Amino acid sequence: MPGVGEACARVLLTADPHAKLMIARAVARDWRLGRLAHRFDMAMPDRPARPDRPELLSPGQMPKRGKIGSERSRIAMLHALAHIEFVAIDLAFDLIGRFGDQFPIAFTDEWMRVGAEEAMHFALLDRRLRQCGSHYGALPAHDGLWQAASETAQDALARLAIVPMVLEARALDITPATVERFEGAGDMVSGRMLRRIMADEIRHVSAGTNWFIATTKRMGLSPADHYQMLVKRHFRGSVKPPFNDSARRQAGLTRDFYATLAT
């Protein structure tokens, strides 16, 4: 029986977006059906395979999207979100394959569900792009998203602190306004889709927060204090308001974690 580590590496080493999507779903299904052993005997790649398109640019090189009122800017926003979800597939399976042996089986259970949901989010956004006359890969994309994974490759708690508890939590802050802009422009289909994705993302932030809190408490550490130390050490961006305190609280990420970090 193949192991979880080998299966997760297969997701990361697949470049084609459609193939990555299908393999991610298959790996999550195989785990749920007991077809994978809880064994981690393959190292995760330093960087996942990537398709030829989209062209990956540094943050400073990314073109401005403009106001969401125009169809062109809405497509640009949908493309940016699709790229985030594409990278999120790799982040979920890298988390399992790299750190799963440090946690109970329930950790793999939960993050396999997250990985499958990230794949579903990418599929929704790519389908919406095609409905709008575009596709994933048609525009440049941000190359800085994997930086958080590289920065936290040696520390499971740092990975949980930065990826779900900073980056995905930020999505909770900005998605409601993005939904309002799409719906204000008459694009109710995209608005409904983003609301659905945000509901899942609350659970993803909750998964990261719950495992972080449980692990730090077991180690005799203060969860909030250790979180703040890890963010200052490993996160190169800024933790900035406004915060969606309500959604963050639903995910268990209370203000004592992030308020003092705000810039």
C-alpha positions as CSV (number, residue, x, y, z in Angstrom):
1,M,0.0,0.0,0.0
2,P,1.4,3.4,-0.9
3,G,2.1,5.9,1.8
4,V,0.7,9.3,2.4
5,G,4.0,11.0,1.9
6,E,4.4,9.5,-1.6
7,A,0.9,10.5,-2.5
8,C,1.3,14.1,-1.4
9,A,4.6,14.4,-3.3
10,R,2.8,13.3,-6.4
11,V,0.4,16.2,-6.1
12,L,3.2,18.7,-5.7
13,L,5.2,17.3,-8.6
14,T,2.3,17.6,-11.0
15,A,2.5,20.8,-13.0
16,D,-0.6,20.7,-15.2
17,P,-3.4,22.5,-13.4
18,H,-6.2,20.0,-14.4
19,A,-4.0,17.0,-13.6
20,K,-3.0,18.5,-10.2
21,L,-6.7,19.1,-9.4
22,M,-7.6,15.5,-10.3
23,I,-4.7,13.9,-8.4
24,A,-5.4,16.0,-5.3
25,R,-9.0,14.8,-5.3
26,A,-7.9,11.2,-5.9
27,V,-5.3,11.3,-3.1
28,A,-7.9,12.8,-0.6
29,R,-10.4,10.1,-1.7
30,D,-7.8,7.3,-1.4
31,W,-7.0,8.4,2.1
32,R,-10.7,8.5,3.1
33,L,-11.2,5.0,1.8
34,G,-8.1,3.6,3.6
35,R,-6.0,3.1,0.4
36,L,-3.0,5.0,1.8
37,A,-0.8,4.0,4.7
38,H,0.0,6.6,7.4
39,R,3.6,6.5,6.3
40,F,5.9,9.4,5.4
41,D,8.8,8.0,3.5
42,M,9.3,10.6,0.7
43,A,10.7,14.1,1.0
44,M,8.6,16.9,-0.2
45,P,10.1,19.0,-3.1
46,D,11.5,22.4,-2.2
47,R,9.2,24.0,-4.8
48,P,6.2,22.4,-6.6
49,A,6.1,21.9,-10.3
50,R,4.5,24.7,-12.2
51,P,2.9,25.0,-15.7
52,D,4.4,27.2,-18.4
53,R,1.4,29.6,-17.9
54,P,0.7,31.7,-16.0
55,E,3.8,33.8,-16.2
56,L,5.0,34.2,-12.6
57,L,6.1,37.7,-11.6
58,S,7.4,39.3,-8.4
59,P,4.8,41.4,-6.5
60,G,6.3,44.7,-7.8
61,Q,5.9,43.5,-11.4
62,M,2.3,42.6,-11.2
63,P,0.0,44.9,-13.3
64,K,-2.7,46.9,-11.6
65,R,-6.1,45.3,-11.8
66,G,-8.2,48.5,-11.6
67,K,-11.8,48.8,-10.4
68,I,-13.9,45.6,-10.4
69,G,-16.6,47.5,-12.3
70,S,-15.1,46.5,-15.7
71,E,-15.2,43.0,-17.1
72,R,-11.5,43.1,-17.6
73,S,-10.8,43.9,-14.0
74,R,-13.2,41.2,-12.7
75,I,-11.4,38.6,-14.9
76,A,-8.1,39.8,-13.4
77,M,-9.4,39.4,-9.9
78,L,-10.9,36.0,-10.6
79,H,-7.5,35.0,-12.1
80,A,-5.6,36.2,-9.1
81,L,-8.0,34.2,-6.8
82,A,-7.7,31.1,-8.9
83,H,-3.9,31.3,-8.6
84,I,-4.1,31.6,-4.9
85,E,-6.3,28.5,-4.7
86,F,-4.0,26.6,-7.1
87,V,-1.0,27.3,-4.8
88,A,-3.3,26.4,-1.8
89,I,-3.6,22.9,-3.1
90,D,0.1,22.4,-2.9
91,L,0.3,24.1,0.5
92,A,-2.3,21.7,2.0
93,F,-0.6,18.6,0.7
94,D,2.9,19.8,1.5
95,L,1.7,20.4,5.1
96,I,0.6,16.8,5.3
97,G,3.6,15.3,3.6
98,R,6.2,17.4,5.4
99,F,4.8,17.5,8.9
100,G,2.1,14.8,9.1
101,D,4.4,12.4,11.0
102,Q,4.6,14.9,13.9
103,F,0.8,14.8,14.5
104,P,-2.0,12.2,15.2
105,I,-3.8,10.6,12.2
106,A,-6.6,13.2,12.8
107,F,-4.3,15.9,11.4
108,T,-4.0,14.1,8.1
109,D,-7.8,13.5,8.1
110,E,-8.4,17.2,8.5
111,W,-5.9,18.5,6.0
112,M,-6.8,16.0,3.4
113,R,-10.3,17.5,3.5
114,V,-8.8,21.0,3.3
115,G,-6.7,19.9,0.3
116,A,-9.8,18.5,-1.5
117,E,-11.7,21.8,-0.8
118,E,-8.8,23.9,-2.2
119,A,-8.9,21.8,-5.3
120,M,-12.7,22.4,-5.6
121,H,-12.2,26.1,-5.1
122,F,-9.7,26.2,-8.0
123,A,-12.1,24.2,-10.2
124,L,-14.9,26.7,-9.4
125,L,-12.7,29.7,-10.2
126,D,-11.3,28.2,-13.4
127,R,-14.8,27.3,-14.6
128,R,-15.9,30.9,-13.9
129,L,-13.0,32.3,-15.8
130,R,-14.0,30.2,-18.8
131,Q,-17.6,31.4,-18.5
132,C,-16.2,34.9,-18.7
133,G,-14.2,34.1,-21.8
134,S,-10.8,33.5,-20.1
135,H,-8.9,30.7,-18.4
136,Y,-6.3,30.1,-15.7
137,G,-2.9,31.0,-17.2
138,A,-4.2,33.7,-19.4
139,L,-2.7,36.5,-17.2
140,P,0.5,36.8,-15.1
141,A,0.4,35.7,-11.5
142,H,2.1,36.5,-8.2
143,D,5.2,34.4,-7.5
144,G,5.5,35.2,-3.9
145,L,2.8,32.8,-2.5
146,W,5.2,29.9,-2.1
147,Q,7.6,32.1,-0.1
148,A,5.7,31.3,3.1
149,A,6.1,27.6,2.6
150,S,9.8,28.0,2.0
151,E,10.3,30.2,5.0
152,T,8.5,27.6,7.3
153,A,9.8,24.4,5.7
154,Q,11.5,23.3,9.0
155,D,8.9,24.2,11.6
156,A,5.3,22.8,11.7
157,L,4.1,25.5,14.1
158,A,5.6,28.2,12.0
159,R,3.8,26.8,8.9
160,L,0.4,26.8,10.8
161,A,1.0,30.3,12.1
162,I,1.8,31.8,8.7
163,V,-0.3,30.0,6.2
164,P,-3.7,29.4,7.7
165,M,-3.5,31.9,10.6
166,V,-2.0,34.9,8.6
167,L,-2.5,34.3,4.9
168,E,-5.9,32.5,4.9
169,A,-7.1,34.7,7.8
170,R,-6.3,37.7,5.6
171,A,-8.7,36.3,3.0
172,L,-11.4,36.4,5.6
173,D,-10.8,40.1,6.0
174,I,-10.9,41.1,2.3
175,T,-13.4,38.6,0.8
176,P,-16.6,40.4,2.0
177,A,-15.6,43.6,0.3
178,T,-14.6,41.7,-2.8
179,V,-18.0,40.1,-2.9
180,E,-19.7,43.4,-2.5
181,R,-17.7,44.8,-5.5
182,F,-18.6,41.9,-7.7
183,E,-22.3,42.0,-6.8
184,G,-22.3,45.8,-7.1
185,A,-21.1,45.3,-10.7
186,G,-23.9,42.9,-11.3
187,D,-21.8,39.7,-11.2
188,M,-24.0,37.8,-8.8
189,V,-22.6,34.4,-9.9
190,S,-19.1,35.3,-8.8
191,G,-20.4,36.8,-5.6
192,R,-22.2,33.6,-4.6
193,M,-19.1,31.6,-5.5
194,L,-16.9,33.7,-3.3
195,R,-19.3,33.5,-0.4
196,R,-19.2,29.7,-0.7
197,I,-15.4,29.7,-0.8
198,M,-15.2,32.0,2.3
199,A,-17.3,29.6,4.3
200,D,-14.8,26.9,3.6
201,E,-11.9,29.2,4.4
202,I,-13.3,29.8,7.9
203,R,-12.9,26.1,8.5
204,H,-9.4,26.1,7.1
205,V,-8.3,28.9,9.4
206,S,-10.0,27.0,12.2
207,A,-8.1,23.9,11.4
208,G,-4.8,25.7,11.5
209,T,-5.7,27.6,14.7
210,N,-7.0,24.5,16.6
211,W,-3.9,22.4,15.8
212,F,-1.6,25.4,16.7
213,I,-3.3,26.0,20.0
214,A,-3.4,22.3,20.9
215,T,0.2,21.8,20.1
216,T,1.6,24.9,21.8
217,K,-0.4,24.1,25.0
218,R,0.9,20.5,25.0
219,M,4.4,22.0,24.8
220,G,3.7,24.3,27.7
221,L,3.7,27.5,25.6
222,S,1.3,30.4,25.4
223,P,-0.4,30.0,22.0
224,A,-0.9,33.8,21.4
225,D,2.7,34.7,22.5
226,H,4.3,31.9,20.5
227,Y,2.2,32.9,17.5
228,Q,3.3,36.5,17.7
229,M,6.9,35.4,17.9
230,L,6.7,33.1,14.9
231,V,4.9,35.8,12.8
232,K,7.6,38.4,13.6
233,R,10.3,35.8,12.7
234,H,8.9,34.3,9.6
235,F,6.3,36.6,8.0
236,R,7.8,39.2,5.6
237,G,4.6,41.1,5.1
238,S,2.5,43.1,7.6
239,V,-0.5,42.1,9.6
240,K,-2.8,45.0,8.8
241,P,-6.4,46.0,9.6
242,P,-9.2,46.2,9.0
243,F,-9.9,42.7,10.4
244,N,-13.0,40.7,10.0
245,D,-13.1,40.0,13.7
246,S,-16.4,38.0,13.5
247,A,-15.1,35.5,10.9
248,R,-11.8,35.2,12.6
249,R,-13.5,34.5,15.9
250,Q,-15.6,31.8,14.2
251,A,-12.3,30.2,13.3
252,G,-11.0,30.5,16.9
253,L,-8.5,33.2,16.0
254,T,-9.3,35.8,18.6
255,R,-7.9,39.3,18.8
256,D,-5.3,38.4,21.5
257,F,-3.4,36.6,18.7
258,Y,-3.1,39.4,16.2
259,A,-4.2,42.8,17.6
260,T,-0.7,43.7,18.9
261,L,0.8,42.7,15.5
262,A,-1.4,45.2,13.5
263,T,0.4,47.9,11.5
